[in-house]
């Protein structure tokens, strides 16, 4: 079973529904408690962000509210029938109305907190006065009641947003620890979207029960820490924390929203047991990425984004990933040109690369003797670049089924594809083509379809972004394509039943994404 816990400020109806549920056994016991209640405290609770009512006080407040509303009704009737309304009567009515308003606010769902957490809340996190915290505590308590003792949800998605920073006090736990702890012993998947201060609070926890956790996704929001004296280095916290080292079942790790990782490889994640690693939305240095890969010998899927590194010694040793099937890597590097030559991936099936060092892929394929079926090649700096090296790369991939690139494929390569010399198993082709080369491009694939024999795979999908001058409106229909080419495209569609599409594109526009097809 999966539950998503979202910022309650965005979904107040969720807590309104919970507040209408029947009383629990504990609430009934609290209602029977005849000990005196401080009426002034109940009245003041409606105007305070730090006063938290217990269950007994809440039920007492409801009784007082009923009495007060009856008093307001009586005073209204008396005022309505009085020939002259005394000022003191109006003052009594106004005082009763104000008291009723305060008590209504005090007993609202977001002003309460479960009794088992109230002591810890008041002791450790009273400085965090936002009502959102109390809303979350209340919801989590109600959620907990849905499960019998010794059980809990298998998947939990947790979203906290906003610019409210919690710095905390020494020797106290962050609210995120109280929110998560009841469910951790049962979770298989945990997806967290947290502000930076909350992420730091999580990493500073002394210990967490993550024995059953298999999937962890940590998405850190923009820096919500305004105090110039407190700008944490997330690398240091990840290297210091031990909370993930005990996650013996963790297999999939995803980090998002964090950037400028220099020492992420020192983080105490159980790297050696991971099968799926997604750092595509967390920028790290090439050196850190390489050092992480050296520790991840069990990887099956990997998605990375890296920037330049000054450490040139990282590429002197072979990196063997015997089980890796799917790799996507966006490189904004200018010095890691020999990385692919060091990578040995005999099981690789899907490869998606955005790099200026794409020619090095040929060496990796040759060294690994892998059978790549899906290939995407991009240049993160210039998608209009002519790529003659693709001929060498594609010649080493006879098993390739899908090919995608925004680079310009040479006519020499297209001729080899047309004759069937390259890519005999090709089913999907996506590329960019200059406007002046569109007719030879279409003719190349028509020849491929016409000449293929029974042993060759039918080509069901061909798509190309037509690179044309900037002054041509992108939203304009493709009327600028020569009529003879348009007729040729229609004939190919009808005769061979393939999905052949020509789409508008720009030589100056870089728009690529690396989405892994193989999902673990």
PyMOL commands that set and color helices and strands:
alter all, ss='L'
color gray80, all
select helices_A, chain A and resi 12-19+25-31+39-45+55-81+87-106+109-111+115-124+131-144+175-184+196-203+234-240+264-266+271-273+286-295+312-315+339-342+358-368+390-395+411-419+435-451+478-480+483-496
alter helices_A, ss='H'
color red, helices_A
select strands_A, chain A and resi 2-5+155-159+189-194+215-220+252-256+276-281+284-285+301-307+319-320+326-332+343-344+350-354+374-378+402-408+428-434+461-468+499-506
alter strands_A, ss='S'
color yellow, strands_A
deselect
rebuild
show_as cartoon
